[in-house]
Amino acid sequence: MTDDFDEFLKEAAKGYRAPPPTPRDEIWTRIAASRAHHAKRPVEVIDLAGRRRAPWIGPLVAMAATLLVGIGIGRLTIMPDPNPEVAAAAQAARANKVVRFAAQEHFGQVNALLTDYATGPITEDFHADARELLARTRLLLSAERLSDPSTRRLLEDLELLLVQVARLAPAENGQAEERELIDDNMAERAIRLRLRDAIPGGPTA
Amino acid sequence: MTVTALVRQVLAGDQLAERELYDQHVDRVYRLAYRLTGDGDLASDCTQETFIKVFDKLATFRGESALSTWITSVAYSVIYNGLRRVKRARATEVDLEVAEWTPAKTGGAAEPDLKVSLKRAIEGLPDGYRTVFVMHDVEGYTHDEIATSLGIQEGTSKAQLSRARAKLRKILAAFEGEWITQ
């Protein structure tokens, strides 16, 4: 009778959480993006005076420049409009688009960092990336043209998360408790899910 | 191409070989992740993290077990940690007491109840029992593969499967006629 039951059970259990087809290409794209992100970490630069320059300064300046140039172009390209309200709305829309684009790119990079957090050891490079992304998050939050409330909320949650992640101690110093807090924070606020939703076409960076 | 040659090419940085290794093993990893988590997004995340680790740590693969078993051990570690991370938010655990309800009378209409009861009963198993049961009876892993992947003795794997089946048998006792008559 036991054999009968075992066979019956095996057959019946085949339908337990039957997996859908594997999203092979989607997962591969994410793996490739994450590994590319990991591989292209900035090299620390030493200037002529021998002082070390923080690796996150370059990308941070580039991002600030993108925002400023985008807003500047938006202003310069506005044709005189007889209706000042229409002109102002058009200008705001263009500026919003620039900020939204910068935010989407940023979300892709935060997503890649969180994958590193889940998969790899906490290294100095990881800390540098987390600090850089924290600075970028704050820069985006300070952008006046950030009008989308859900993007703002996500950035606010990411700021808190990145503060925790940037302070994460190396594994040998009792990391488990800190990780648990970070994991709870991510789960409660559904950070990964919201990031995925916020990145057009899925995570790419 | 042999496994050894494939691993060597991946270690040499051959991206086509990386994709080939991925294609050979991704279904098995994803299926296990999906069966154990019951969530497509989480299964994708676990699969992604598994292969990132596999590529990072491939140099440490010594060939003491099959490559597929080694990958499964990486996958299990990732899935286990992933489940821990989301456990509080999900609360998918179903108490065994809940699963031990009396089903409808036997006969043609009992089939849907059996499926529901079986699902609840499997989800209500202790983690270790459920993992071994899913790997062996649902996904077809051998006890040797399970033991190596989970870092346990083969005898432990067999014992856990036996206890899992015993618990399921008890919970599903009301459907006894269905397997006796087969």
HADDOCK unambig.tbl for C-alpha pairs under 7 A between the chains (distance, minus, plus):
assign (segid A and resid 1 and name CA) (segid B and resid 180 and name CA) 6.76 0.50 0.50
assign (segid A and resid 4 and name CA) (segid B and resid 179 and name CA) 6.08 0.50 0.50
assign (segid A and resid 4 and name CA) (segid B and resid 180 and name CA) 6.60 0.50 0.50
assign (segid A and resid 5 and name CA) (segid B and resid 179 and name CA) 5.78 0.50 0.50
assign (segid A and resid 8 and name CA) (segid B and resid 179 and name CA) 5.79 0.50 0.50
assign (segid A and resid 10 and name CA) (segid B and resid 137 and name CA) 5.35 0.50 0.50
assign (segid A and resid 10 and name CA) (segid B and resid 138 and name CA) 6.41 0.50 0.50
assign (segid A and resid 13 and name CA) (segid B and resid 138 and name CA) 6.04 0.50 0.50
assign (segid A and resid 14 and name CA) (segid B and resid 138 and name CA) 5.39 0.50 0.50
assign (segid A and resid 16 and name CA) (segid B and resid 119 and name CA) 6.17 0.50 0.50
assign (segid A and resid 17 and name CA) (segid B and resid 35 and name CA) 5.32 0.50 0.50
assign (segid A and resid 17 and name CA) (segid B and resid 38 and name CA) 5.79 0.50 0.50
assign (segid A and resid 18 and name CA) (segid B and resid 35 and name CA) 6.85 0.50 0.50
assign (segid A and resid 19 and name CA) (segid B and resid 31 and name CA) 5.79 0.50 0.50
assign (segid A and resid 19 and name CA) (segid B and resid 34 and name CA) 5.83 0.50 0.50
assign (segid A and resid 19 and name CA) (segid B and resid 35 and name CA) 6.67 0.50 0.50
assign (segid A and resid 22 and name CA) (segid B and resid 27 and name CA) 6.03 0.50 0.50
assign (segid A and resid 22 and name CA) (segid B and resid 30 and name CA) 6.41 0.50 0.50
assign (segid A and resid 27 and name CA) (segid B and resid 44 and name CA) 6.46 0.50 0.50
assign (segid A and resid 27 and name CA) (segid B and resid 48 and name CA) 5.86 0.50 0.50
assign (segid A and resid 31 and name CA) (segid B and resid 48 and name CA) 5.75 0.50 0.50
assign (segid A and resid 31 and name CA) (segid B and resid 52 and name CA) 6.35 0.50 0.50
assign (segid A and resid 119 and name CA) (segid B and resid 49 and name CA) 5.94 0.50 0.50
assign (segid A and resid 119 and name CA) (segid B and resid 53 and name CA) 6.53 0.50 0.50
assign (segid A and resid 183 and name CA) (segid B and resid 85 and name CA) 5.90 0.50 0.50
assign (segid A and resid 187 and name CA) (segid B and resid 86 and name CA) 6.18 0.50 0.50
assign (segid A and resid 187 and name CA) (segid B and resid 89 and name CA) 6.30 0.50 0.50
assign (segid A and resid 188 and name CA) (segid B and resid 89 and name CA) 6.60 0.50 0.50
